[in-house]
């Protein structure tokens, strides 16, 4: 079913195509008519010259025309243009004569001398002292007219196809954007609805004075605090992702010492991992990196996202490891963990907004890796992942280096 607006758009395109085609064909026809009129004038001039002098005195004025003078005794070529020498003039002598016998006036007619070759023939009667002496004929080849007509129609048709394709593509893109937008709004609503509903239910219970037990009250306050932090975290991530996607965040690349980034990461995560019973290690290859050319704050943010993501899925006794390699003017940073890994079904979707696998940590918003992907895009770097279910996951991302 085609909507009224869509059908109206198609009708407008078809009408515009027809209008362009008509204007082009009419212009070609007008050009051909103009040639006919000019040749009639030349035929009249030639007839006047022949009547007065018996020949044409200035053959150069006839340009690309061939001039023939036909009398009762035969046909005499007075001026022959090279491109017209093979024109089968005698083939049309009877037809011209019949026409002149009826009209005895100046005229110009198109004839098809060969397939797809148009020749315009103009003629004028020659009189002297009111005595009819014969006819003068001018021929001019318009072999390019069929080619122009076909080419113009083909070009218009191709443009029509391109326009239709563009309209359909734009419409499809617009529909895809709208679908993504609606899905985005639905995901945001879902992510915000859960903590809001939890907070609302508990506050209503507390406001009605139904809970007197101190332990229960403390547990309820703890839930409200946790859900509030989750709500704040989700909102901040939504704002951050929106800014990144709208290019409202500027990336400032400068020369950066690796210690500036990884010392801060080490200080933040060593104690956290110890509290969770995990081993956190930054290998020597990280500290041996040359100077980096990047935005230090964004790389730190990227590492925090990857490390926070690893902490969710590495069980007690597991490890998280950072190392690096350098090649061809760029460093490849690896964030490896011994967590549960990512299934083959989830792997293609991990960088999508709000995507969560069935086994994901319920406290996650599903935005972390989407933000990481946007950061990589803004830095003009690359990120990819290798994983094995049950053994762990390694995230790789590149950072440009400065030669020592």
N, C-alpha and C positions, 0 to 999 in steps of 0.2 A: 504494500500500500504506500503510495507516494503522497506526502503531505501537500497541502495547498501551496505553502510557501516554496517548497522544493519544486513542485510542478511549474509554478509561476516563474521560478528562476530558470528552469530549463527552457520554457517558452521564450523568455527574454533572450537567452543565448542563441536559440535557433533563429529567432527573428533578426538578431544582430548579425548572425552569420549570413543569412539571406540578403540583408541590406548591404553588407560589405561586398558580397559576391555580385549583387546587382549593380552596385556603383562601379565596381571594377569592369564588369562586362560592358556596361553602358559607356564607360570612358574609352574602352577599346573600340567600341562601335562608333563613337563620336570621332575618334582619331581616324578611323577608316573613312568615314563620311567626309572628313576634312580633306583627306587625300583625294577622294573622288572629285570634290569641288575644285581643288587645285589642278587636277588633270584635265578637267573640263575647260578651265581657263587656258591651260597650255594648248589643248587641242584647238580651241578657237583661235589662239594666236598663230598656231602653225597653219591653220587653214587660211587665215588672212594673209600670212607671208607667202604661201604657195600661190594663192590667187593673184598676188601682186607681182611676185618675182619668179615663181616657178620652183622655188626651193626654200629651205629655212636657212637664214643667214647667221644665226647664233645658236648652234646646236648645244653649247654649254649650258644654256638656260633650262634645258630639259633634264639635266642632272641624271638621275638613274632611269630615265624613260627611254624606250626605243620608239622611233617614229617611222611609220609606214604610210606610203601614199598609194592608194588603190584607184586605178582607172579601169576602163573597159579592156585595155590591153594587158593588164597585169598589176602586180604589186611591186613597188619600188621602195627599198629601205633607204630612208633619208638620214637616219641617225640610229646607230645600234649601240646599246649599252652592253658591256661585256657579259654582265650577268644575265642578259636576256637573249643572247644569241641562239640558244637552243629552244626558245619559245615556239611551239608549233602553231605559228600564226595562221597558216593556210587551213588548218583544221577548223578554224572558226570563221573563215571568210564568208561562207554562205550565211551563217547566222548573223554576222554583222550586216551583210548586204540586205537581208530580209528586214532587219530592224531599221536600217537607213531608208529603205524603200517606203517604210511606213511612217517614219518620223521625220526624216530629213532635218534633223536638229542635233545640237550638241548634247552628248550624254556620256556617262561612264558606268560601266557594269563590271562586277566581279565574276571571274570564271575560274574554274578549277582545272588548271593545265595538267597537273599531276596530283596523285593522292596527297592530301594535306598540304597542297601548294596553291595558294590563291594568287591570281593575276588579275589586276584591275586594267580594263581596256576602256579608253576614252576615245570618242570619235567626234568628228565634225565634218559637215559637207563643205566642199570647195566649189564656190561659184565665181564666175567671171562674166561680167555683163549679163547677169541674170541667167547665165547658162551653167548647168550642173556639169562639172568636170570630173568629179570623183569624190573619194572620201580620204581623210587623213586619220590615221589611227595612232594612239599612244598606248604603250603597254608598260606596266610597272609591276614587278613582282612583290608580293606581300607574303613571302614564304614564312616569315617569322610570326605572322598573326596566329596561325593554329598553335604554334609552339607557345606563344604568349598566353593564349586562351587556356591551353591545357595546364601550363605552369601556374597561372594565376589561380585556376580552380583547385589545383593540387595544393598550393600553398595555403589557400583559404581553408581547405578541408583539414590540412595538418594543424593549422592554428586552431580550428574548431575543436579538433580532437584534444589538443593540448589544453585549451580552455576548459573543456568538459572534464578532462582528467584532473586539472588543478582544482576545479570546483569540488569534484568528488573527494579528492585527497584532503582538501581543507575541511570539508564537512566531516570526513572520517576522523581527522585529527582533532577537530573541535569536539566531536562526540567522545573520543578517547579522553580528551582533557576533562570534559564534563564528568565522565565516568570516574576518572581518577579523583576529581574534586569531591564528588559525592561520597566515594569510598573513603577519602581522607577525612571528610567531616564525620562520617559514620564511625571511623576508627577513633577520632578524637573524642567523640561523644561517649564511646564505649570506655575508653581509657579514663575519662574524667568521671563517668557515672559511677563506676565501682567504688572508688574511695569516698565520693560524696554521699552515696547511699549508705555506706558503712558508718560514716560520721553522723549522718542524719538519724539513723536508727538508734545509735548509742545515745546521742544527745536527747532524743525524745524519751528514751527510757530513763535517763538521769533526771530530766526535767520533771517527770511525773513522780519522782521520789520512790521508785519501785526497788531501788538498790540501797541497802543499808550496810552491807558487809564491806569493810575497808579493803579487803583483798580483791573483791570484785570491782570495787570502785577504782582501785589502782590499776587493775587489768584493763578496764574500760578506758581510763585516761591514757594508758599506754597505747591502746589501739587507735584512739583519736590522734595521738601524737604521730604514730607511725603512718597512718593514712594521710595525715596532713603533709608530712614530709614527702610521701609518695606523690601526692597531688601537686605539691610545689615542684618536685623534680620533673614530673610529666609536663607541666606547663612551661617550665624553663627549657626543656628539651624541644618542645614544639616551637617555642619562640626562636631558639637557636637554629633549628632546622629551617624554619621559614626565612630567617635572615640569610642563611647560607644559600638557599635556593633562589632567593630574590637578589642575590649579589649585593646585599646591603652590608656585608662584612668585607673589609679590605684586607688583603693579605700583604704583609710587609716582609719581603725576603731580604735577609742580610747575612753577612758572614757570622757563623755561629760555631763556637767551640762545643764539641760533643759533651764535655763535662757540664756545660751550662744546662743541658737538657737532662742528661741521665743521672746526674748527682741528685737533682730534685726528685726524679722518679724513684731512685733508690731510697732516699729518705722517707718518702711517702709510703712505700709498699713493703719494705723489709719488716717493719713492726706489724703491719696489718697481716701479712702472711704468717708471721710467727704466732700471732694470736689465733689464727685459724688452723695452725698445725701444718702449714705449707712451707716449702722451700722456695725462696725467691732468689734468683741469681742473675747477675749481669756479667757476662763473660768478658775476657780481656779484649776480644775483637772489637767490642763497643768502645772501650777507652782508647784504642789505637786508631780510631777513625780519624781521617783528616778533617779539616774545617768543613762545615756544612754550609750550603747556601739555601736557606729556607726561612720560614717563619717559625721561630722557636716556640712561641705560645701555642700555635696550632699543632705543631708536632707533639708537644706535651699533652695537649688536649686529646690528640689521636691516640697516643700511648695509654692515657688514662682510660679511654673508652675500651681499648683492646684488653687492658689488664683487668678492669672492672668486670668485663665480660668473662674473662678467664676465671676470676674468683668465684663466679656464680656456679661454675660447673666442675671445678677441681675439688675432689674430695680430700678429706684430711689424710696427710701422708703424701700427697701429690706434690708436684713442683711446677713452677713457672720460670721460664728461662728466656733471657734476651741475648741475642748475639747478632753479628753483622758480617757481611762480606762487601768488598769494594771491587768494582770493575767498570771500565769504560766511563769514568767520571761520575759514577753514582754509587751510593751505598744502598745495600738491601738490608733492611732491618727485619729481624725475625722475632716474633713473639710466640713462643712455644709453650704449650701446657699439656699436662697428662690427664686431661679431663675425659669426659665420656665421648667426645667427638661429635661430629655433625652427620646426620643421616643423608643419604644421597637424595632423598625427597626434599629435604630442607635446604640443601646446599645452594641451589640456584636462587633462593629467595632471601638469603640472609641479609642482603643489603637493602631490602625493601622496607619502606616505612611501616611500622607497627606489626611487622611480621614476627610471629612467635610460633615455635614448634610446640607440639603437644606436651613435650617434656621440659619446656622452658621454665625458668624460675619465675614464679607468679609476680614477683616484685618488679620485674623489668617492664619498661614501657614499650619496648620494641623499636626504639628510635636510635639507640646508640650506634649501631653499625651503619645506619642510614646517614647519620651525621658524620661518621668517619669517612664514608664514601664521598660525601660532599666536600669535606676538608681536602681529601686527596685530589678531587677534581679542581678545587681552587688553587692548590699548590702545583697543579700540572704534573702530578706524579701518578704512580700505579699501585694498586693494592690487589692482592689475590690471597687465596687460602688453600691449604692442603689439610686433609683430615682423614682419620681412620677411626671408625666407630669402635669404642672401647679402649683406644690407645691414646687419643689426644688430637689436638688441632694446632696448626701453625699458621699464623697470619704473617704475610710478607708485605712490606711496602717500601718504595724507593724514596731516596732523598739525594738530591744533587750534592756533589762535593766540590771543593775548591782545591786544585792541585797544590801540593806543598811547594 
